[in-house]
Amino acid sequence: MMILKDILYKVTINAVVGSTSITVNKIEFDSRQIKTNDVFVAISGTVTDGHNYIEKATMDGAIAIICERLPENLEDGVTYIEVANSNQAMAYMAANFFEHPSENLKLVGVTGTNGKTTVSSLLYQLFKKAGFKVGLLSTVKIMVDNTTYKATHTTPDSLVINKYLQMMNDEGVEFCFMEVSSHGIHQSRTEGLHFAGGIFTNLSHDHLDYHKTFAEYRDVKKKFFDQLPKEAFALSNMDDKNGLVMLQNTQAKKYTYALKNYADYRAQILENELSGLLLKLNESELWTRLIGSFNAYNILAIYGTAELLGLDKVEILRLISELENVSGRFQYFISEDKITAIVDYAHTPDALKNVLETINSIRTKNEELITVVGCGGDRDKTKRPKMAHIASALSTKVIFTSDNPRSEVPETIIDDMEKGVEPQNYKKTLSITDRKQAIKTACQMAGAKDIILIAGKGHETYQEIKGERFDFDDYKIVQEFLKQLQK
C-alpha cells in the first residue's frame, strides 16, 4: 500500500479532483480486477476504451481514477486525476509503486523487427553460464533467474514489467534482458524504466496494420534510443539502412556492429553449415552451433553487449561457443530417413527470406526444399503476397496453410497470399487450409536428404481460431509425422 501522491511522481497532470493524500492498495487498468481502495487507470485501447468502465470501477471499490478526460458524474470520496496520457501515467506510476526496480539491476532492451527473442534469450543464456543471476522478459517466456513464467506479450504492460523486475530484485538478479516491441514503445510501456543499454537488430516490413506507415514504425523504434540515458550504451546494426537513424538523437554512448560495413564489432563468415558457423569476430575465430548469416548478426550483438557490460573478451567467445538455439528459432532435427525438418518463427517477409536464403546457402541443390507457411489473421495484410512471393521463389515446393487465422476465414488469407506468386512458380505451390494436414503432406512429399521448413509459428504451442486457442506445436507434429512415415 502507498500514498497516491507518492506514486504520481513524474506523471503529467492536467487536473485533480479530490485528495492525493489517500492510501491506495494497488494499480489496475482492467476494471474486472478492481477491489476496494485500488487505483483504476482508464486506457483508450485499440479494442475497448477504459473510460467506459470508470463508473463500474468506482462501484467495485476504486478509490482513485486516472483518466484522460474526467467523467460527467463524479463520485464523492473518489479522487479523479486527469492526465495527458494514461499509458505514460501508468508506466511512471508502476515504476513508483514497485520502487523503481529497474535501477537496481542492469536492464538491456532489444528492439528491431527480427532477432529480438534470439538476442535477448541468448544473452540470458550467456550470462547464466558466466555465473550471474539473470532475468529475461521475452516473447517466449519470462525468467526470474531460474524460475520460468509464461509470457503473453512481446513487451508486457508496465505493471507486469515492474512486478517482475521487483521479483528479480528480491532474487538478487544483476542483469535483465528485455524484448522491446514497437507496440510497447508506442504505448509507453517502457517509460519510467532505467535502461543500462539498448540494442537495434534490424528493421523490415511488419506491424503496418498498427503503425500504418513504415516511417511511423521506424520512428517509434527510434524513440526508444532517444530516451536512453547518457550513461547507457546504444548498440546498432550498421548493415541495416536504419542503423544510423536509431543513433541520431540518442544521448547514450554509441556503438555499432556489422558484417559488411566498418563497425566497432565486425565479423566475417568463414564457414556456414547445418552444424553451425565459423566466424572471424574482430580478430578472433569463433565456432558456434547457431546457423546462418542472420545468426552471425545476433552473435555480434551478443558479443558487443557482453563486452559493454564488462565481461572478459576471451570468456565471451568461449561462452558463445556453448550457446544453444532458442526454441522455435531455426530449431531443427534430422529424421532416421535423413529428412531435415526446420521450425522457425519467421512471420515477416524479411525473416522468411533470411531463413530460406540460409537453407539455400547450406544445401547442395540436389534436395527438395519444401516450405509450409501461412500468415496471421487480423494482422498486416500487405505482407501476405510478399511472403508467398518469397516462399515460392526460394523453395522447390510450397504449401500455403493456416497460421493463426483468428477471426478471419483461413481461405481468404491464403487467397491474399497466392496473389504474390509469379506465374513461373504456380506449379510449385499447393494450398491446404488445415495446418496439421499441410505438415503431414510435406512429410509425405519429402525423401532422403530433403529439407522441410515450417515457418511462421516457431515457439507457439497453439493455433488461434475464432477467439479460441487450440493446442498446436509445429515441432512436435512434424517429429510425429516423420516418425510414422519412416520407410
Backbone hydrogen bonds, N-H to C=O, Kabsch-Sander energy under -0.5 kcal/mol:
donor,donor_aa,acceptor,acceptor_aa,energy
2,M,24,V,-1.9
4,L,22,I,-2.8
5,K,20,T,-2.4
6,D,3,I,-1.0
7,I,3,I,-1.0
7,I,4,L,-0.9
8,L,4,L,-0.5
8,L,5,K,-0.7
9,Y,6,D,-0.6
11,V,8,L,-2.1
13,I,11,V,-0.8
14,N,82,E,-3.5
15,A,82,E,-1.5
17,V,80,Y,-2.8
24,V,2,M,-3.4
25,N,37,N,-3.2
28,E,39,V,-2.7
31,S,29,F,-0.7
33,Q,30,D,-2.2
34,I,31,S,-1.1
37,N,61,G,-2.4
38,D,35,K,-1.7
39,V,26,K,-3.0
40,F,64,A,-2.7
41,V,28,E,-2.9
41,V,39,V,-0.6
42,A,40,F,-0.6
42,A,66,I,-3.2
43,I,41,V,-0.8
45,G,43,I,-1.2
45,G,48,T,-2.0
50,G,43,I,-3.1
50,G,48,T,-0.6
52,N,49,D,-2.0
53,Y,50,G,-1.9
54,I,51,H,-1.0
57,A,53,Y,-2.4
58,T,54,I,-2.2
59,M,55,E,-2.1
60,D,56,K,-1.8
61,G,58,T,-1.2
62,A,57,A,-2.6
63,I,38,D,-2.3
64,A,38,D,-1.2
65,I,79,T,-3.0
66,I,40,F,-2.8
67,C,65,I,-0.5
67,C,81,I,-2.7
74,L,72,E,-0.6
75,E,73,N,-0.5
78,V,75,E,-1.4
79,T,63,I,-2.4
80,Y,17,V,-3.0
81,I,65,I,-3.1
82,E,15,A,-2.8
82,E,80,Y,-0.5
83,V,67,C,-2.9
83,V,81,I,-0.6
84,A,12,T,-1.7
89,A,85,N,-2.6
90,M,86,S,-2.7
91,A,87,N,-1.9
92,Y,88,Q,-2.0
93,M,89,A,-2.6
94,A,90,M,-2.8
95,A,91,A,-2.0
96,N,92,Y,-2.4
97,F,93,M,-3.2
98,F,94,A,-2.3
99,E,96,N,-1.3
100,H,95,A,-3.7
103,E,100,H,-1.5
104,N,101,P,-1.5
105,L,102,S,-0.8
106,K,174,E,-2.7
107,L,105,L,-0.8
108,V,176,C,-2.8
109,G,197,G,-2.3
110,V,178,M,-2.9
111,T,109,G,-0.5
111,T,199,I,-3.0
113,T,202,N,-2.3
119,V,115,G,-2.9
120,S,116,K,-2.4
121,S,117,T,-2.7
122,L,118,T,-2.7
123,L,119,V,-2.1
124,Y,120,S,-1.9
125,Q,121,S,-2.3
126,L,122,L,-3.0
127,F,123,L,-2.5
128,K,124,Y,-2.0
129,K,125,Q,-2.5
130,A,126,L,-1.6
131,G,128,K,-1.6
132,F,127,F,-2.3
134,V,132,F,-0.5
135,G,175,F,-2.6
136,L,143,M,-2.2
137,L,177,F,-2.4
138,S,136,L,-0.5
138,S,141,K,-1.8
142,I,149,Y,-2.8
143,M,136,L,-2.4
144,V,147,T,-2.7
145,D,134,V,-1.7
145,D,143,M,-0.7
146,N,144,V,-0.6
147,T,144,V,-2.0
149,Y,142,I,-3.1
151,A,140,V,-0.6
161,I,157,D,-2.5
162,N,158,S,-2.2
163,K,159,L,-2.1
164,Y,160,V,-2.5
165,L,161,I,-2.4
166,Q,162,N,-2.3
167,M,163,K,-1.9
168,M,164,Y,-2.2
169,N,165,L,-2.2
170,D,166,Q,-2.2
171,E,167,M,-1.4
172,G,169,N,-1.3
173,V,168,M,-2.7
174,E,133,K,-2.4
175,F,133,K,-1.3
176,C,106,K,-2.6
177,F,135,G,-2.1
178,M,108,V,-2.7
179,E,137,L,-2.8
180,V,110,V,-3.0
181,S,179,E,-0.6
185,I,181,S,-2.1
186,H,182,S,-2.8
187,Q,183,H,-2.4
188,S,185,I,-1.8
189,R,184,G,-2.6
190,T,184,G,-0.6
191,E,188,S,-1.0
193,L,190,T,-1.4
195,F,193,L,-0.7
196,A,107,L,-3.3
197,G,107,L,-1.3
198,G,233,F,-2.2
199,I,109,G,-2.6
200,F,235,L,-2.7
201,T,111,T,-2.2
201,T,199,I,-0.5
210,Y,207,H,-1.2
211,H,207,H,-2.5
212,K,208,L,-0.8
213,T,211,H,-2.3
217,Y,213,T,-2.0
218,R,214,F,-2.9
219,D,215,A,-2.5
220,V,216,E,-2.0
221,K,217,Y,-1.7
222,K,218,R,-2.3
223,K,219,D,-1.6
224,F,220,V,-0.9
224,F,221,K,-0.9
225,F,221,K,-0.8
225,F,222,K,-0.6
226,D,222,K,-2.3
227,Q,223,K,-1.4
228,L,225,F,-1.1
232,A,229,P,-1.6
233,F,196,A,-1.4
234,A,253,K,-3.1
235,L,198,G,-3.0
236,S,234,A,-0.5
236,S,255,Y,-2.4
237,N,200,F,-0.9
238,M,236,S,-0.7
238,M,257,Y,-2.7
239,D,257,Y,-0.5
240,D,237,N,-1.0
243,G,240,D,-2.3
246,M,242,N,-1.9
247,L,243,G,-0.6
247,L,244,L,-0.6
248,Q,244,L,-0.8
248,Q,245,V,-0.9
250,T,247,L,-0.7
251,Q,228,L,-0.6
253,K,232,A,-2.7
255,Y,234,A,-2.8
257,Y,236,S,-2.0
258,A,265,Y,-2.1
265,Y,256,T,-1.8
266,R,264,D,-0.5
267,A,258,A,-1.4
268,Q,280,K,-1.7
270,L,268,Q,-0.7
270,L,278,L,-3.0
271,E,278,L,-1.7
273,E,276,G,-2.9
276,G,273,E,-1.2
277,L,288,T,-2.4
278,L,271,E,-2.6
279,L,277,L,-0.6
279,L,286,L,-3.2
280,K,268,Q,-2.6
281,L,279,L,-0.7
281,L,284,S,-3.3
282,N,266,R,-3.0
282,N,280,K,-0.6
284,S,281,L,-2.6
286,L,279,L,-2.8
288,T,277,L,-2.5
295,N,292,G,-0.6
296,A,292,G,-1.1
297,Y,293,S,-1.6
298,N,294,F,-1.6
299,I,295,N,-2.5
300,L,296,A,-1.9
301,A,297,Y,-2.3
302,I,298,N,-2.2
303,Y,299,I,-3.1
304,G,300,L,-2.8
305,T,301,A,-2.2
306,A,302,I,-2.7
307,E,303,Y,-2.3
308,L,304,G,-2.5
309,L,305,T,-1.6
310,G,307,E,-1.8
311,L,306,A,-2.5
316,I,312,D,-2.4
317,L,313,K,-2.0
318,R,314,V,-2.0
319,L,315,E,-2.4
320,I,316,I,-2.6
321,S,317,L,-1.7
322,E,318,R,-0.5
322,E,319,L,-1.1
323,L,320,I,-1.3
329,R,326,V,-2.3
330,F,328,G,-0.6
331,Q,343,V,-2.4
332,Y,330,F,-0.6
333,F,341,A,-1.7
335,S,339,I,-2.9
338,K,335,S,-2.0
340,T,338,K,-0.5
340,T,450,D,-2.4
341,A,333,F,-2.5
341,A,339,I,-0.5
342,I,452,I,-3.3
343,V,331,Q,-3.0
344,D,454,I,-2.2
345,Y,328,G,-1.4
352,L,348,T,-2.5
353,K,349,P,-2.4
354,N,350,D,-2.4
355,V,351,A,-2.2
356,L,352,L,-2.5
357,E,353,K,-2.7
358,T,354,N,-2.1
359,I,355,V,-2.4
360,N,356,L,-2.6
361,S,357,E,-1.8
362,I,358,T,-1.1
362,I,359,I,-0.6
363,R,359,I,-2.6
370,I,368,E,-0.6
370,I,451,I,-3.0
371,T,369,L,-0.6
371,T,397,K,-2.6
372,V,453,L,-3.2
373,V,371,T,-0.5
373,V,399,I,-2.2
377,G,404,N,-3.0
379,R,376,G,-0.6
383,K,380,D,-0.6
384,R,381,K,-1.2
386,K,382,T,-0.5
387,M,383,K,-2.5
388,A,384,R,-2.0
389,H,385,P,-2.3
390,I,386,K,-2.3
391,A,387,M,-2.6
392,S,388,A,-2.4
393,A,389,H,-1.8
394,L,390,I,-2.1
395,S,391,A,-0.9
396,T,369,L,-1.8
397,K,369,L,-1.8
398,V,428,K,-2.2
399,I,371,T,-3.2
400,F,398,V,-0.5
400,F,430,L,-2.9
401,T,373,V,-2.0
402,S,433,T,-1.3
403,D,375,C,-0.6
406,R,464,E,-2.9
408,E,405,P,-2.2
412,T,409,V,-1.0
413,I,409,V,-1.4
414,I,410,P,-2.2
415,D,411,E,-2.3
416,D,412,T,-2.1
417,M,413,I,-1.9
418,E,414,I,-2.7
419,K,415,D,-0.9
420,G,417,M,-2.4
421,V,418,E,-1.5
425,N,422,E,-2.6
426,Y,423,P,-1.3
428,K,425,N,-1.4
429,T,425,N,-0.6
429,T,426,Y,-1.7
430,L,398,V,-1.6
432,I,400,F,-2.6
432,I,430,L,-0.5
435,R,433,T,-0.5
438,A,434,D,-2.3
439,I,435,R,-2.3
440,K,436,K,-2.3
441,T,437,Q,-2.6
442,A,438,A,-2.0
443,C,439,I,-2.1
444,Q,440,K,-2.1
445,M,441,T,-2.0
446,A,442,A,-1.3
449,K,338,K,-2.5
450,D,447,G,-2.2
451,I,368,E,-2.9
452,I,340,T,-3.2
453,L,370,I,-2.7
454,I,342,I,-3.1
454,I,452,I,-0.5
455,A,372,V,-2.7
455,A,453,L,-0.6
456,G,344,D,-1.3
458,G,344,D,-0.8
460,E,457,K,-2.5
463,Q,470,F,-2.3
465,I,463,Q,-0.7
465,I,468,E,-2.6
466,K,406,R,-3.3
468,E,465,I,-1.9
470,F,463,Q,-2.8
470,F,468,E,-0.5
472,F,461,T,-1.8
474,D,460,E,-0.5
477,I,473,D,-2.6
478,V,474,D,-2.6
479,Q,475,Y,-1.7
480,E,476,K,-2.4
481,F,477,I,-2.3
482,L,478,V,-2.2
483,K,479,Q,-1.9
484,Q,480,E,-2.3
485,L,481,F,-2.0
486,Q,483,K,-1.1
